[in-house]
Each structure stands twice: as structure tokens, then as C-alpha cells.
Amino acid sequence: MLNDFPPNPPIGTRTGIGLRAPHIGAVRAQTPPLGFLEVHTENYFGGGAKLKVLEGLRVDYPLSFHGVGLSLGRADGLCEDHLAQVRTLVKRFEPALVSEHLSWSAYAHVAVPDLLPVPFTHEALDVFARHIDRFQTVLGRQVLIENPSNYMIFDRLDYDEPEFLLRLSAMTGCGLLIDINNVYVSAHNLGRDSYAYLAALGHGEAIGQFHLAGHDEAPGDDGQVLLIDTHGHSIRQEVWALYETALERFGDRPTLIEWDTALPDLDVLLGEAARADARRARVARNLMAASHA
Amino acid sequence: MPDLATFQRNFLTNVMRPPSTAPAGLRIHHDTWLFGLIEVLGERFRLSRLALGEEAFNAFARDYVQSHALTSGDRNAYGHAFPAFLRDHPQAASLPWLADLAAFESALEHAHHGRDAEPCALEALLAPDASCTLHPSVSILRLDHDIKPLHAALLAGGACETPAMVACDLLIGRTADDEVVSLCLAPLEAHFLKLINTHGSLFAALDALDPDAADLILLQTLLARLSQNSLLTST
């Protein structure tokens, strides 16, 4: 099952942003200095002018295709039509990164526009491994799998999330996309330690990308507060701190600013990307200084 | 923990119809499902939402979401049955033009984003054994109201006047230059185009229709227009 795929196309050293429709005109007009643009894969299913626009953007930026609808964890088998559409796009655009989620969103002809939680059991591990292997085989390349935001605790599981991700990577050769905000949100909601989560990922050799995003608060049970991964807010200070720890522990990786709801002007996203770049540079300098000390 | 299939079947049921004692985490997934799909409909039917107002539109959208499942991981494809749903909805009976506006919007959306296909020259499609279909971006609509002035007024942010009752057939599709075109059709032309897609061949469609000489001239003119707009393709 372990695949030996050719290296992916190169990606810029600067931080990238998630490209959403209201910002396309501004990005085309300004061509701001960004490492890459990430799009939701399913938004480019079909045809028409949007694909030609993306071809134009590809001239200036490496692309990352981030899927939200393949439902890798579904128990009843992957949707081959969905997979074929992803393959068509990947062949056409040759993105630097292709990613999906450690989640499921469909079963037996019913789907939801959400990333639903996975019980980390032996059976779920087998299902994910089989589907990721199929995904990579169809694309002929490595994909990255992203840790989700969790709002619910399940009893009697066989693995915790970091171990589940590492086993998947070992079984399939997939890389990991570590969403730092999701680590923080899940740790808060499940009463866990976000720094221990990062430590459980070992040296992070499989990590191929970081995501950064904002979250909001909602009332939970028994007067508690739940954190919601809304992607509708600037990145919280606690998440920046966790990101710096991830950079120190794992080293620099392509990093993305995600913002999907209550979308601000492009300049706000560019500011967040610049903040990430500054942290990446500072941590790199510190690591270099420490290695020379 | 039950097996994964049972877990997922039960979980989906609970997401869509959470019990009153549902934990907050499950309610978050419920809200993401419900409001996520209402938002998908609101984006796809922007002008219908504008014409109705947010509150009324969301009430229709909520009813639709609760009776029509998303069936694939491509949420942008959701809502194709929304115009028909509005046509049959008792609360929309006083707005008989609403379903037509939604159908028009849906066809425009499909024209913009439908699958690409290489156009085929009319001469090649006229060969007796040639296969032929309409371009994947094409929709053929029967509307009961003159919806274009209302659509244009809403787009321009102008006043919303009640559309006149005028039945018409429309073809909406995308040209090779990615321009979306809307052509008025005679009933015979609309029927003929549906036959092309049913039979997958110009010859078979003509055989099925068996037009007289005058109708044949009409259809030849139509085919020439479609060919000029790159709206014919070979399967």
C-alpha cells in the first residue's frame, strides 16, 4: 500500500492564502507576493470561465487543491465520480499540493456540507487507509490529510488522533496537513492539551503543510464554551503561539491563511500572511542561531 | 462503538434530526448542515432571495433542506429541484412567478459552470451516423412568466415589478467565449431540442418529429444559430 510517488511541483516560500471568489479580482489586479493560492477543489468542478481564470492565476502562483467533499472516511466506499473530477483538475493544473480531511461527510447517498468526526477505531483506520491509497493511486501523487476540528468525544476508541494520523501516513505514504487552529479548537473542546498533541506527532517528518485560521465561541453543555472553527475571524494569539511551537518542533512548512466566512478585504488576509511570514523567519533565525551555538 | 457503517447511518440521522437532549457538539453539526445548505441555496438563487427578502427566502430554503438531501460531496450542485419545489409550495401560491425566477437563475448558474465540451460543426453532425447532443451547459426551460425584465431589475438593484404572464420556451447556454446566451424558442423548436438530447442524434430527432417543409426550414435556422454559438457537440 505504501506508495513511492514522484515529488510534487515546487511551492513558494512565502505564506499562501485561501482564494475565495470575492478576492479573485483583487488578486489578479495586484498579484500580491504570496507563496501559493489554495482553492477548494469542488469549487472548480464543471467548466466555464472560472477554470480559465484559475489557469491565469496559475501563471503567477503555485496552486494548492484542498478538497472538502471526498469523504475519505465513509464506510460505503469512495464516490468514483467525485474522484474522477478531482483527477481531471489535478491533471490539468498540476497543483503543488493536494489535500483532504480526516473526516467523512457522506454515507448511503446522503451528504452534509460538513466535516464529520471519526471514531478512531481499527475499522476506521482500515477504511481511511484503503481510501487514501485509492485517492493517491488515482491521482498518481501523494496527498496531505488534515486533522479536523472536533466538538464531540467518543468512548472506547483504539487510537488517539495523532497516532491515527501517523499510522495512516505510515500505511499509505500520505503526508499530513496540520491545521494549528483545529488542534487548538479540538484540544479546548475535548479537554486535551494542544501542545501534547504536537508532541505526539513526533518529529513531524510527514507534515507537508500548516493551516492557520480564526475561530469563534459558542455556548456548550453545562455552561462551558465551545470553540467553533468558523474561519471567520483573525488568528487568535493562542493559535499563533501554538504555530510558533510547531515551527520550532517540526521546522518550516508551507503555511496557509484560511478565511471563509465574514470575508474581509484582501489586505486583511495579506496582513495575516505577513504575520505568519514574520514568525517563520524569526523561528528559522532562532533555530539557526541555536544550531551554531 | 458500533461498526462504522452503523455509526455513520445513526450519526447522519442525528445530525439532521437531533434529539432534544443532543449535546452541544451535535447541535453544531446540525447547524452546519442546516444553515450551510440554506446558504448554498441563497448563493445559487441570489435574486430570488433578493426578491423575497432574506426571512421569507430562508423559510422556503429551510423547508427544502429538510425535505431534500444533499446527495454528493459537491455542494455547489445542490438545489436543482428548488424551482419545482417553490412551484408546488403552498406558501408560494401568491407569488406564481417565483418558481420561474428561480428556474431562470438556476439555468444561468448551470450555463456559467456546466461541464466544458468541444463544439462540433453542424456539417459533421448532419452525417446520418453522427451522434449529437446539446452542449452540457444548455438548459431548455418552459416559463409561464416574462421573467427577464424582473431579473434585469433585480440585478440592477431596481424596483421589483410583478412579471406578466407570458408562456415562453427558452434555451440558456454558454458559448465557446464563455458568454451566456438566452434564446427564445418556438414550442416546436423546444420539443426538437429535447428530442436531440433524448435520441443523441440530429437524424433520429428529425425522424421522431417528422416535420413538414416549413418546420424543417425553421429547424435548420435554429441549428445554424446553435452551431454559430457552439451549443452543439458530439457525444
Chai-1 contact restraints between the chains, C-beta under 6 A:
chainA,res_idxA,chainB,res_idxB,connection_type,confidence,min_distance_angstrom,max_distance_angstrom,comment,restraint_id
A,E42,B,D74,contact,1.0,0.0,6.0,A-B,restraint_1
A,F45,B,D74,contact,1.0,0.0,6.0,A-B,restraint_2
A,G46,B,H113,contact,1.0,0.0,6.0,A-B,restraint_3
A,G46,B,G114,contact,1.0,0.0,6.0,A-B,restraint_4
A,G46,B,R115,contact,1.0,0.0,6.0,A-B,restraint_5
A,G47,B,R115,contact,1.0,0.0,6.0,A-B,restraint_6
A,G47,B,D116,contact,1.0,0.0,6.0,A-B,restraint_7
A,G48,B,H112,contact,1.0,0.0,6.0,A-B,restraint_8
A,G48,B,H113,contact,1.0,0.0,6.0,A-B,restraint_9
A,G48,B,D178,contact,1.0,0.0,6.0,A-B,restraint_10
A,A49,B,D178,contact,1.0,0.0,6.0,A-B,restraint_11
A,G69,B,G73,contact,1.0,0.0,6.0,A-B,restraint_12
A,G69,B,D74,contact,1.0,0.0,6.0,A-B,restraint_13
A,L70,B,G73,contact,1.0,0.0,6.0,A-B,restraint_14
A,S71,B,G73,contact,1.0,0.0,6.0,A-B,restraint_15
A,A75,B,L4,contact,1.0,0.0,6.0,A-B,restraint_16
A,A75,B,A5,contact,1.0,0.0,6.0,A-B,restraint_17
A,A75,B,Q8,contact,1.0,0.0,6.0,A-B,restraint_18
A,H82,B,G73,contact,1.0,0.0,6.0,A-B,restraint_19
A,A106,B,G73,contact,1.0,0.0,6.0,A-B,restraint_20
A,Y107,B,Q8,contact,1.0,0.0,6.0,A-B,restraint_21
A,Y107,B,L12,contact,1.0,0.0,6.0,A-B,restraint_22
A,H109,B,T71,contact,1.0,0.0,6.0,A-B,restraint_23
A,V110,B,L12,contact,1.0,0.0,6.0,A-B,restraint_24
A,V110,B,A69,contact,1.0,0.0,6.0,A-B,restraint_25
A,A111,B,L70,contact,1.0,0.0,6.0,A-B,restraint_26
A,A111,B,S72,contact,1.0,0.0,6.0,A-B,restraint_27
A,A111,B,G73,contact,1.0,0.0,6.0,A-B,restraint_28
A,V112,B,W33,contact,1.0,0.0,6.0,A-B,restraint_29
A,P113,B,G36,contact,1.0,0.0,6.0,A-B,restraint_30
A,P113,B,R75,contact,1.0,0.0,6.0,A-B,restraint_31
A,D114,B,H29,contact,1.0,0.0,6.0,A-B,restraint_32
A,D114,B,T32,contact,1.0,0.0,6.0,A-B,restraint_33
A,D114,B,W33,contact,1.0,0.0,6.0,A-B,restraint_34
A,P119,B,M1,contact,1.0,0.0,6.0,A-B,restraint_35
A,T121,B,M1,contact,1.0,0.0,6.0,A-B,restraint_36
A,E123,B,L4,contact,1.0,0.0,6.0,A-B,restraint_37
A,A124,B,L4,contact,1.0,0.0,6.0,A-B,restraint_38
A,Y151,B,G25,contact,1.0,0.0,6.0,A-B,restraint_39
A,Y151,B,I28,contact,1.0,0.0,6.0,A-B,restraint_40
A,M152,B,G25,contact,1.0,0.0,6.0,A-B,restraint_41
A,R156,B,M1,contact,1.0,0.0,6.0,A-B,restraint_42
A,G220,B,A24,contact,1.0,0.0,6.0,A-B,restraint_43
A,D221,B,P23,contact,1.0,0.0,6.0,A-B,restraint_44
A,D221,B,A24,contact,1.0,0.0,6.0,A-B,restraint_45
A,L226,B,A24,contact,1.0,0.0,6.0,A-B,restraint_46
